[in-house]
Every structure is written in structure tokens, then in C-alpha cells.
Amino acid sequence: MVEGDNGNAFIDGTFAEYDGETGFTCHTIGTGCIMLQLPQPYLLDQMKLLLWDKGKRQYSYHVEISTDKKQWTRIIEKNLVSSWREVKFNHQPVVFVKIGGPHNTANTDFHVVHIACQAQ
């Protein structure tokens, strides 16, 4: 984890047990983002995100990827969605993943519970 609050949620495997205090990573809407750095370049063409889905909230979000943290490619932008999201994109090397959430119908934070990427 490079950026985001409560970052251990992505590595401790607790996404099945998340609540208002633990098991998620977030950023305040309008400031920052959630950014992950993979340990090496991986060839990816999809990922899955679990957005906080307890309650009736919905999010708008976008995901960008990069190999050098300088040039970013936006691979998806969605509005008013929740729960598991599958993101598919052209097969390419990825080192950094940046997730930004500009809207949440319930409060001022954007919450991601889990992210999964399977390298080929």
C-alpha cells in the first residue's frame, strides 16, 4: 500500500469480517486516493474490487494503472455502483493501481474492502 487509510485490510485477508472500524481501506472524497504498489511488474487484464456493501450506499469510482507512477491509464470509470465490481482491460504490465472515489451516497469516504488481481 502506498496511499490510503487503514491499508492493512488488503493484506490481512479480513474482507469477510469487515465493519465500521476494520477490514477496509478508504480515502476521504475530494482528497487523495487508494494506491497499491505491486512487488514487481505483473501482466494483468482484470481485477475485482469489493466496495463496502453494508447498507444501501453506492459509489462512483475510477481505476488507473501505471508501471512508473508517472504515466497513468484509466481502465474504468463507473457511477453509482456497489458490492463486487469486475474490471477488465487490455493485457498489460502493471506495478501501480490507483483507485479514486469521487462520490458516496452515504458519507464522505470511499471504501474498498478487497482487491484481487490474478497475474498470468
C-alpha positions as CSV (number, residue, x, y, z in Angstrom):
1,M,0.0,0.0,0.0
2,V,1.4,3.4,-1.0
3,E,-1.6,5.6,-0.2
4,G,-4.9,5.2,1.7
5,D,-6.2,4.8,5.3
6,N,-6.3,1.5,7.1
7,G,-4.2,-0.1,4.4
8,N,-3.6,-3.5,6.1
9,A,-7.1,-4.6,5.1
10,F,-5.7,-5.5,1.7
11,I,-3.1,-7.8,3.1
12,D,-4.6,-9.3,6.2
13,G,-7.4,-11.2,4.5
14,T,-10.2,-10.0,6.7
15,F,-12.6,-8.9,4.0
16,A,-15.1,-11.4,5.1
17,E,-15.2,-9.7,8.5
18,Y,-15.4,-6.0,7.9
19,D,-17.3,-3.4,9.9
20,G,-17.1,0.3,10.6
21,E,-13.7,0.1,12.1
22,T,-11.7,-2.7,10.4
23,G,-11.4,-4.7,7.2
24,F,-11.4,-1.9,4.6
25,T,-9.2,0.7,3.1
26,C,-10.5,4.2,2.4
27,H,-9.8,7.8,1.4
28,T,-11.7,11.0,2.0
29,I,-13.6,12.0,-1.1
30,G,-12.0,15.1,-2.7
31,T,-8.5,14.3,-1.3
32,G,-6.1,11.6,-2.2
33,C,-6.8,8.1,-3.4
34,I,-6.1,4.5,-2.7
35,M,-2.9,3.4,-4.3
36,L,-1.2,0.0,-4.4
37,Q,2.3,-0.9,-5.4
38,L,2.8,-4.5,-6.6
39,P,6.1,-6.0,-5.7
40,Q,7.1,-6.4,-9.3
41,P,5.5,-5.8,-12.8
42,Y,2.7,-8.3,-13.4
43,L,0.8,-8.9,-16.7
44,L,-2.8,-8.2,-15.8
45,D,-6.0,-7.9,-17.8
46,Q,-8.6,-7.9,-15.0
47,M,-9.1,-7.2,-11.3
48,K,-12.0,-7.5,-8.9
49,L,-12.9,-4.9,-6.2
50,L,-15.3,-5.3,-3.3
51,L,-16.7,-1.9,-2.4
52,W,-18.2,-1.5,1.0
53,D,-21.7,-3.0,0.6
54,K,-23.2,-2.9,4.1
55,G,-26.2,-0.6,4.0
56,K,-27.6,0.9,0.9
57,R,-24.7,3.1,-0.2
58,Q,-23.5,3.4,-3.8
59,Y,-20.2,4.7,-5.1
60,S,-18.8,6.4,-8.2
61,Y,-15.1,5.4,-8.8
62,H,-12.3,5.1,-11.3
63,V,-9.3,2.9,-11.6
64,E,-6.0,3.8,-13.2
65,I,-2.8,1.7,-13.7
66,S,0.8,2.5,-14.3
67,T,4.3,0.9,-14.4
68,D,6.2,4.1,-13.4
69,K,3.8,6.2,-11.3
70,K,4.2,9.0,-13.9
71,Q,2.0,7.9,-16.8
72,W,-1.4,6.6,-15.9
73,T,-4.0,4.7,-17.9
74,R,-7.6,4.9,-16.8
75,I,-9.1,1.5,-17.2
76,I,-12.6,2.1,-15.8
77,E,-15.0,4.7,-14.5
78,K,-18.3,3.8,-13.0
79,N,-21.1,5.7,-11.3
80,L,-23.5,4.7,-8.6
81,V,-22.5,1.0,-8.1
82,S,-21.8,-1.2,-5.1
83,S,-20.6,-4.6,-3.9
84,W,-18.2,-6.7,-6.2
85,R,-17.0,-5.0,-9.3
86,E,-15.1,-6.8,-12.1
87,V,-12.7,-4.6,-14.1
88,K,-11.4,-5.9,-17.5
89,F,-8.8,-4.2,-19.6
90,N,-6.2,-4.8,-22.3
91,H,-3.5,-7.2,-21.1
92,Q,-0.5,-5.1,-19.9
93,P,2.2,-4.8,-17.3
94,V,1.1,-3.2,-14.0
95,V,3.0,-2.0,-11.0
96,F,0.7,0.6,-9.5
97,V,-3.0,0.6,-9.1
98,K,-4.8,3.9,-8.2
99,I,-8.4,3.9,-7.1
100,G,-10.3,7.1,-6.7
101,G,-13.8,7.5,-5.4
102,P,-15.4,10.9,-6.1
103,H,-18.9,10.0,-4.7
104,N,-20.5,8.0,-1.9
105,T,-24.3,8.3,-1.3
106,A,-23.8,7.7,2.5
107,N,-20.9,9.7,3.7
108,T,-17.6,11.5,2.7
109,D,-15.3,8.4,2.4
110,F,-14.7,6.0,-0.4
111,H,-14.3,2.4,1.0
112,V,-12.7,-0.6,-0.7
113,V,-12.8,-3.9,1.2
114,H,-10.9,-6.2,-1.1
115,I,-9.0,-6.1,-4.4
116,A,-7.9,-9.2,-6.3
117,C,-5.6,-9.4,-9.3
118,Q,-4.6,-12.7,-10.9
119,A,-1.3,-12.4,-12.9
120,Q,-0.7,-14.5,-16.0
